Amino acid sequence: MAKIGENINIRRFVRWELGEGIEKKKEDYAAEVAKLAAES
């Protein structure tokens, strides 16, 4: 442990799960392909 001459106390911490807080965009690939095919 580093000695800096101060007393440090951790009062609380937050544990994040992997990917938590990231909103995933739901994509419908079949609809996207159909749309691109219709435009051609």
PDBQT receptor file of N, H, CA, C and O in Angstrom, charges set to zero:
ATOM      1  N   MET A   1       0.849  -1.188   0.000  1.00  0.00    +0.000 N 
ATOM      2  CA  MET A   1       0.000   0.000   0.000  1.00  0.00    +0.000 C 
ATOM      3  C   MET A   1       0.890   1.247   0.000  1.00  0.00    +0.000 C 
ATOM      4  O   MET A   1       1.918   1.278   0.677  1.00  0.00    +0.000 OA
ATOM      5  N   ALA A   2       0.504   2.249  -0.743  1.00  0.00    +0.000 N 
ATOM      6  H   ALA A   2      -0.331   2.223  -1.293  1.00  0.00    +0.000 HD
ATOM      7  CA  ALA A   2       1.289   3.478  -0.832  1.00  0.00    +0.000 C 
ATOM      8  C   ALA A   2       1.128   4.292   0.444  1.00  0.00    +0.000 C 
ATOM      9  O   ALA A   2       0.044   4.360   1.023  1.00  0.00    +0.000 OA
ATOM     10  N   LYS A   3       2.192   4.889   0.858  1.00  0.00    +0.000 N 
ATOM     11  H   LYS A   3       3.073   4.833   0.388  1.00  0.00    +0.000 HD
ATOM     12  CA  LYS A   3       2.143   5.739   2.049  1.00  0.00    +0.000 C 
ATOM     13  C   LYS A   3       2.205   7.195   1.607  1.00  0.00    +0.000 C 
ATOM     14  O   LYS A   3       3.216   7.660   1.081  1.00  0.00    +0.000 OA
ATOM     15  N   ILE A   4       1.098   7.907   1.832  1.00  0.00    +0.000 N 
ATOM     16  H   ILE A   4       0.277   7.530   2.259  1.00  0.00    +0.000 HD
ATOM     17  CA  ILE A   4       1.050   9.312   1.433  1.00  0.00    +0.000 C 
ATOM     18  C   ILE A   4       0.796  10.218   2.632  1.00  0.00    +0.000 C 
ATOM     19  O   ILE A   4       0.687  11.436   2.492  1.00  0.00    +0.000 OA
ATOM     20  N   GLY A   5       0.702   9.611   3.809  1.00  0.00    +0.000 N 
ATOM     21  H   GLY A   5       0.790   8.621   3.923  1.00  0.00    +0.000 HD
ATOM     22  CA  GLY A   5       0.503  10.424   5.002  1.00  0.00    +0.000 C 
ATOM     23  C   GLY A   5      -0.933  10.826   5.253  1.00  0.00    +0.000 C 
ATOM     24  O   GLY A   5      -1.188  11.702   6.078  1.00  0.00    +0.000 OA
ATOM     25  N   GLU A   6      -1.871  10.216   4.570  1.00  0.00    +0.000 N 
ATOM     26  H   GLU A   6      -1.664   9.504   3.899  1.00  0.00    +0.000 HD
ATOM     27  CA  GLU A   6      -3.291  10.529   4.757  1.00  0.00    +0.000 C 
ATOM     28  C   GLU A   6      -4.042   9.247   5.062  1.00  0.00    +0.000 C 
ATOM     29  O   GLU A   6      -3.668   8.169   4.600  1.00  0.00    +0.000 OA
ATOM     30  N   ASN A   7      -5.104   9.374   5.843  1.00  0.00    +0.000 N 
ATOM     31  H   ASN A   7      -5.408  10.249   6.219  1.00  0.00    +0.000 HD
ATOM     32  CA  ASN A   7      -6.004   8.245   6.082  1.00  0.00    +0.000 C 
ATOM     33  C   ASN A   7      -7.081   8.273   5.012  1.00  0.00    +0.000 C 
ATOM     34  O   ASN A   7      -7.772   9.277   4.843  1.00  0.00    +0.000 OA
ATOM     35  N   ILE A   8      -7.221   7.180   4.297  1.00  0.00    +0.000 N 
ATOM     36  H   ILE A   8      -6.659   6.364   4.434  1.00  0.00    +0.000 HD
ATOM     37  CA  ILE A   8      -8.209   7.114   3.218  1.00  0.00    +0.000 C 
ATOM     38  C   ILE A   8      -9.221   6.037   3.557  1.00  0.00    +0.000 C 
ATOM     39  O   ILE A   8      -8.854   4.896   3.841  1.00  0.00    +0.000 OA
ATOM     40  N   ASN A   9     -10.484   6.398   3.525  1.00  0.00    +0.000 N 
ATOM     41  H   ASN A   9     -10.782   7.325   3.294  1.00  0.00    +0.000 HD
ATOM     42  CA  ASN A   9     -11.563   5.445   3.774  1.00  0.00    +0.000 C 
ATOM     43  C   ASN A   9     -12.454   5.372   2.548  1.00  0.00    +0.000 C 
ATOM     44  O   ASN A   9     -12.839   6.397   1.986  1.00  0.00    +0.000 OA
ATOM     45  N   ILE A  10     -12.776   4.168   2.143  1.00  0.00    +0.000 N 
ATOM     46  H   ILE A  10     -12.464   3.335   2.600  1.00  0.00    +0.000 HD
ATOM     47  CA  ILE A  10     -13.726   3.979   1.037  1.00  0.00    +0.000 C 
ATOM     48  C   ILE A  10     -15.110   3.842   1.666  1.00  0.00    +0.000 C 
ATOM     49  O   ILE A  10     -15.371   2.900   2.415  1.00  0.00    +0.000 OA
ATOM     50  N   ARG A  11     -15.977   4.773   1.362  1.00  0.00    +0.000 N 
ATOM     51  H   ARG A  11     -15.765   5.538   0.754  1.00  0.00    +0.000 HD
ATOM     52  CA  ARG A  11     -17.314   4.763   1.953  1.00  0.00    +0.000 C 
ATOM     53  C   ARG A  11     -18.268   3.880   1.175  1.00  0.00    +0.000 C 
ATOM     54  O   ARG A  11     -19.108   3.196   1.760  1.00  0.00    +0.000 OA
ATOM     55  N   ARG A  12     -18.141   3.894  -0.143  1.00  0.00    +0.000 N 
ATOM     56  H   ARG A  12     -17.458   4.449  -0.618  1.00  0.00    +0.000 HD
ATOM     57  CA  ARG A  12     -19.006   3.052  -0.977  1.00  0.00    +0.000 C 
ATOM     58  C   ARG A  12     -18.378   2.894  -2.340  1.00  0.00    +0.000 C 
ATOM     59  O   ARG A  12     -17.488   3.653  -2.723  1.00  0.00    +0.000 OA
ATOM     60  N   PHE A  13     -18.840   1.919  -3.056  1.00  0.00    +0.000 N 
ATOM     61  H   PHE A  13     -19.563   1.302  -2.745  1.00  0.00    +0.000 HD
ATOM     62  CA  PHE A  13     -18.396   1.726  -4.419  1.00  0.00    +0.000 C 
ATOM     63  C   PHE A  13     -19.548   1.143  -5.222  1.00  0.00    +0.000 C 
ATOM     64  O   PHE A  13     -20.492   0.588  -4.660  1.00  0.00    +0.000 OA
ATOM     65  N   VAL A  14     -19.463   1.269  -6.507  1.00  0.00    +0.000 N 
ATOM     66  H   VAL A  14     -18.695   1.720  -6.963  1.00  0.00    +0.000 HD
ATOM     67  CA  VAL A  14     -20.504   0.762  -7.404  1.00  0.00    +0.000 C 
ATOM     68  C   VAL A  14     -19.886  -0.314  -8.266  1.00  0.00    +0.000 C 
ATOM     69  O   VAL A  14     -18.836  -0.098  -8.870  1.00  0.00    +0.000 OA
ATOM     70  N   ARG A  15     -20.518  -1.465  -8.334  1.00  0.00    +0.000 N 
ATOM     71  H   ARG A  15     -21.372  -1.641  -7.844  1.00  0.00    +0.000 HD
ATOM     72  CA  ARG A  15     -20.036  -2.555  -9.169  1.00  0.00    +0.000 C 
ATOM     73  C   ARG A  15     -20.878  -2.593 -10.433  1.00  0.00    +0.000 C 
ATOM     74  O   ARG A  15     -22.098  -2.746 -10.375  1.00  0.00    +0.000 OA
ATOM     75  N   TRP A  16     -20.220  -2.453 -11.566  1.00  0.00    +0.000 N 
ATOM     76  H   TRP A  16     -19.229  -2.329 -11.613  1.00  0.00    +0.000 HD
ATOM     77  CA  TRP A  16     -20.904  -2.461 -12.850  1.00  0.00    +0.000 C 
ATOM     78  C   TRP A  16     -20.758  -3.830 -13.491  1.00  0.00    +0.000 C 
ATOM     79  O   TRP A  16     -19.667  -4.400 -13.507  1.00  0.00    +0.000 OA
ATOM     80  N   GLU A  17     -21.843  -4.353 -14.013  1.00  0.00    +0.000 N 
ATOM     81  H   GLU A  17     -22.729  -3.890 -14.000  1.00  0.00    +0.000 HD
ATOM     82  CA  GLU A  17     -21.799  -5.590 -14.778  1.00  0.00    +0.000 C 
ATOM     83  C   GLU A  17     -21.327  -5.247 -16.185  1.00  0.00    +0.000 C 
ATOM     84  O   GLU A  17     -21.541  -4.130 -16.657  1.00  0.00    +0.000 OA
ATOM     85  N   LEU A  18     -20.698  -6.185 -16.846  1.00  0.00    +0.000 N 
ATOM     86  H   LEU A  18     -20.524  -7.092 -16.463  1.00  0.00    +0.000 HD
ATOM     87  CA  LEU A  18     -20.220  -5.962 -18.196  1.00  0.00    +0.000 C 
ATOM     88  C   LEU A  18     -21.404  -5.641 -19.107  1.00  0.00    +0.000 C 
ATOM     89  O   LEU A  18     -22.349  -6.423 -19.212  1.00  0.00    +0.000 OA
ATOM     90  N   GLY A  19     -21.340  -4.480 -19.763  1.00  0.00    +0.000 N 
ATOM     91  H   GLY A  19     -20.573  -3.845 -19.677  1.00  0.00    +0.000 HD
ATOM     92  CA  GLY A  19     -22.399  -4.081 -20.682  1.00  0.00    +0.000 C 
ATOM     93  C   GLY A  19     -23.560  -3.369 -20.015  1.00  0.00    +0.000 C 
ATOM     94  O   GLY A  19     -24.465  -2.897 -20.703  1.00  0.00    +0.000 OA
ATOM     95  N   GLU A  20     -23.560  -3.281 -18.714  1.00  0.00    +0.000 N 
ATOM     96  H   GLU A  20     -22.825  -3.664 -18.155  1.00  0.00    +0.000 HD
ATOM     97  CA  GLU A  20     -24.657  -2.615 -18.019  1.00  0.00    +0.000 C 
ATOM     98  C   GLU A  20     -24.640  -1.126 -18.337  1.00  0.00    +0.000 C 
ATOM     99  O   GLU A  20     -23.580  -0.502 -18.366  1.00  0.00    +0.000 OA
ATOM    100  N   GLY A  21     -25.799  -0.570 -18.571  1.00  0.00    +0.000 N 
ATOM    101  H   GLY A  21     -26.661  -1.076 -18.547  1.00  0.00    +0.000 HD
ATOM    102  CA  GLY A  21     -25.897   0.853 -18.861  1.00  0.00    +0.000 C 
ATOM    103  C   GLY A  21     -25.753   1.168 -20.341  1.00  0.00    +0.000 C 
ATOM    104  O   GLY A  21     -25.929   2.314 -20.754  1.00  0.00    +0.000 OA
ATOM    105  N   ILE A  22     -25.434   0.157 -21.139  1.00  0.00    +0.000 N 
ATOM    106  H   ILE A  22     -25.291  -0.774 -20.803  1.00  0.00    +0.000 HD
ATOM    107  CA  ILE A  22     -25.317   0.360 -22.582  1.00  0.00    +0.000 C 
ATOM    108  C   ILE A  22     -26.597  -0.157 -23.223  1.00  0.00    +0.000 C 
ATOM    109  O   ILE A  22     -26.933  -1.336 -23.112  1.00  0.00    +0.000 OA
ATOM    110  N   GLU A  23     -27.299   0.737 -23.888  1.00  0.00    +0.000 N 
ATOM    111  H   GLU A  23     -27.026   1.694 -23.978  1.00  0.00    +0.000 HD
ATOM    112  CA  GLU A  23     -28.527   0.317 -24.548  1.00  0.00    +0.000 C 
ATOM    113  C   GLU A  23     -28.191  -0.221 -25.925  1.00  0.00    +0.000 C 
ATOM    114  O   GLU A  23     -27.562   0.456 -26.739  1.00  0.00    +0.000 OA
ATOM    115  N   LYS A  24     -28.616  -1.437 -26.170  1.00  0.00    +0.000 N 
ATOM    116  H   LYS A  24     -29.126  -1.987 -25.509  1.00  0.00    +0.000 HD
ATOM    117  CA  LYS A  24     -28.368  -2.047 -27.468  1.00  0.00    +0.000 C 
ATOM    118  C   LYS A  24     -29.500  -1.694 -28.417  1.00  0.00    +0.000 C 
ATOM    119  O   LYS A  24     -30.677  -1.768 -28.062  1.00  0.00    +0.000 OA
ATOM    120  N   LYS A  25     -29.131  -1.316 -29.609  1.00  0.00    +0.000 N 
ATOM    121  H   LYS A  25     -28.176  -1.256 -29.897  1.00  0.00    +0.000 HD
ATOM    122  CA  LYS A  25     -30.116  -1.010 -30.625  1.00  0.00    +0.000 C 
ATOM    123  C   LYS A  25     -30.601  -2.327 -31.218  1.00  0.00    +0.000 C 
ATOM    124  O   LYS A  25     -29.798  -3.137 -31.679  1.00  0.00    +0.000 OA
ATOM    125  N   LYS A  26     -31.903  -2.539 -31.205  1.00  0.00    +0.000 N 
ATOM    126  H   LYS A  26     -32.556  -1.881 -30.830  1.00  0.00    +0.000 HD
ATOM    127  CA  LYS A  26     -32.445  -3.773 -31.756  1.00  0.00    +0.000 C 
ATOM    128  C   LYS A  26     -32.630  -3.588 -33.250  1.00  0.00    +0.000 C 
ATOM    129  O   LYS A  26     -33.330  -2.681 -33.698  1.00  0.00    +0.000 OA
ATOM    130  N   GLU A  27     -31.999  -4.450 -34.000  1.00  0.00    +0.000 N 
ATOM    131  H   GLU A  27     -31.429  -5.187 -33.636  1.00  0.00    +0.000 HD
ATOM    132  CA  GLU A  27     -32.057  -4.329 -35.446  1.00  0.00    +0.000 C 
ATOM    133  C   GLU A  27     -32.747  -5.540 -36.044  1.00  0.00    +0.000 C 
ATOM    134  O   GLU A  27     -32.530  -6.676 -35.624  1.00  0.00    +0.000 OA
ATOM    135  N   ASP A  28     -33.572  -5.274 -37.020  1.00  0.00    +0.000 N 
ATOM    136  H   ASP A  28     -33.749  -4.351 -37.362  1.00  0.00    +0.000 HD
ATOM    137  CA  ASP A  28     -34.260  -6.340 -37.738  1.00  0.00    +0.000 C 
ATOM    138  C   ASP A  28     -33.600  -6.430 -39.110  1.00  0.00    +0.000 C 
ATOM    139  O   ASP A  28     -33.932  -5.686 -40.032  1.00  0.00    +0.000 OA
ATOM    140  N   TYR A  29     -32.656  -7.363 -39.217  1.00  0.00    +0.000 N 
ATOM    141  H   TYR A  29     -32.387  -7.968 -38.468  1.00  0.00    +0.000 HD
ATOM    142  CA  TYR A  29     -31.882  -7.462 -40.447  1.00  0.00    +0.000 C 
ATOM    143  C   TYR A  29     -32.738  -7.873 -41.636  1.00  0.00    +0.000 C 
ATOM    144  O   TYR A  29     -32.505  -7.413 -42.754  1.00  0.00    +0.000 OA
ATOM    145  N   ALA A  30     -33.712  -8.720 -41.413  1.00  0.00    +0.000 N 
ATOM    146  H   ALA A  30     -33.902  -9.094 -40.505  1.00  0.00    +0.000 HD
ATOM    147  CA  ALA A  30     -34.584  -9.157 -42.511  1.00  0.00    +0.000 C 
ATOM    148  C   ALA A  30     -35.342  -7.965 -43.090  1.00  0.00    +0.000 C 
ATOM    149  O   ALA A  30     -35.455  -7.835 -44.309  1.00  0.00    +0.000 OA
ATOM    150  N   ALA A  31     -35.858  -7.101 -42.230  1.00  0.00    +0.000 N 
ATOM    151  H   ALA A  31     -35.766  -7.207 -41.240  1.00  0.00    +0.000 HD
ATOM    152  CA  ALA A  31     -36.595  -5.928 -42.695  1.00  0.00    +0.000 C 
ATOM    153  C   ALA A  31     -35.651  -4.959 -43.398  1.00  0.00    +0.000 C 
ATOM    154  O   ALA A  31     -36.027  -4.331 -44.388  1.00  0.00    +0.000 OA
ATOM    155  N   GLU A  32     -34.429  -4.837 -42.889  1.00  0.00    +0.000 N 
ATOM    156  H   GLU A  32     -34.123  -5.347 -42.085  1.00  0.00    +0.000 HD
ATOM    157  CA  GLU A  32     -33.458  -3.932 -43.514  1.00  0.00    +0.000 C 
ATOM    158  C   GLU A  32     -33.089  -4.412 -44.911  1.00  0.00    +0.000 C 
ATOM    159  O   GLU A  32     -33.012  -3.616 -45.847  1.00  0.00    +0.000 OA
ATOM    160  N   VAL A  33     -32.861  -5.719 -45.050  1.00  0.00    +0.000 N 
ATOM    161  H   VAL A  33     -32.924  -6.366 -44.290  1.00  0.00    +0.000 HD
ATOM    162  CA  VAL A  33     -32.526  -6.281 -46.360  1.00  0.00    +0.000 C 
ATOM    163  C   VAL A  33     -33.691  -6.137 -47.318  1.00  0.00    +0.000 C 
ATOM    164  O   VAL A  33     -33.488  -5.813 -48.488  1.00  0.00    +0.000 OA
ATOM    165  N   ALA A  34     -34.912  -6.372 -46.844  1.00  0.00    +0.000 N 
ATOM    166  H   ALA A  34     -35.077  -6.636 -45.893  1.00  0.00    +0.000 HD
ATOM    167  CA  ALA A  34     -36.091  -6.228 -47.687  1.00  0.00    +0.000 C 
ATOM    168  C   ALA A  34     -36.243  -4.777 -48.148  1.00  0.00    +0.000 C 
ATOM    169  O   ALA A  34     -36.610  -4.520 -49.295  1.00  0.00    +0.000 OA
ATOM    170  N   LYS A  35     -35.960  -3.840 -47.255  1.00  0.00    +0.000 N 
ATOM    171  H   LYS A  35     -35.661  -4.049 -46.323  1.00  0.00    +0.000 HD
ATOM    172  CA  LYS A  35     -36.060  -2.410 -47.606  1.00  0.00    +0.000 C 
ATOM    173  C   LYS A  35     -35.037  -2.056 -48.663  1.00  0.00    +0.000 C 
ATOM    174  O   LYS A  35     -35.359  -1.359 -49.625  1.00  0.00    +0.000 OA
ATOM    175  N   LEU A  36     -33.794  -2.531 -48.500  1.00  0.00    +0.000 N 
ATOM    176  H   LEU A  36     -33.533  -3.097 -47.718  1.00  0.00    +0.000 HD
ATOM    177  CA  LEU A  36     -32.759  -2.242 -49.487  1.00  0.00    +0.000 C 
ATOM    178  C   LEU A  36     -33.079  -2.889 -50.842  1.00  0.00    +0.000 C 
ATOM    179  O   LEU A  36     -32.809  -2.311 -51.894  1.00  0.00    +0.000 OA
ATOM    180  N   ALA A  37     -33.649  -4.076 -50.801  1.00  0.00    +0.000 N 
ATOM    181  H   ALA A  37     -33.869  -4.546 -49.946  1.00  0.00    +0.000 HD
ATOM    182  CA  ALA A  37     -34.011  -4.765 -52.040  1.00  0.00    +0.000 C 
ATOM    183  C   ALA A  37     -35.144  -4.020 -52.752  1.00  0.00    +0.000 C 
ATOM    184  O   ALA A  37     -35.176  -3.963 -53.981  1.00  0.00    +0.000 OA
ATOM    185  N   ALA A  38     -36.059  -3.459 -51.988  1.00  0.00    +0.000 N 
ATOM    186  H   ALA A  38     -36.033  -3.505 -50.990  1.00  0.00    +0.000 HD
ATOM    187  CA  ALA A  38     -37.203  -2.733 -52.564  1.00  0.00    +0.000 C 
ATOM    188  C   ALA A  38     -36.744  -1.426 -53.203  1.00  0.00    +0.000 C 
ATOM    189  O   ALA A  38     -37.333  -0.977 -54.185  1.00  0.00    +0.000 OA
ATOM    190  N   GLU A  39     -35.689  -0.808 -52.650  1.00  0.00    +0.000 N 
ATOM    191  H   GLU A  39     -35.210  -1.173 -51.851  1.00  0.00    +0.000 HD
ATOM    192  CA  GLU A  39     -35.198   0.455 -53.169  1.00  0.00    +0.000 C 
ATOM    193  C   GLU A  39     -34.431   0.265 -54.480  1.00  0.00    +0.000 C 
ATOM    194  O   GLU A  39     -34.337   1.190 -55.286  1.00  0.00    +0.000 OA
ATOM    195  N   SER A  40     -33.887  -0.929 -54.690  1.00  0.00    +0.000 N 
ATOM    196  H   SER A  40     -33.964  -1.681 -54.035  1.00  0.00    +0.000 HD
ATOM    197  CA  SER A  40     -33.067  -1.169 -55.886  1.00  0.00    +0.000 C 
ATOM    198  C   SER A  40     -33.908  -1.327 -57.131  1.00  0.00    +0.000 C 
ATOM    199  O   SER A  40     -33.368  -1.534 -58.218  1.00  0.00    +0.000 OA
TER     200      SER A  40
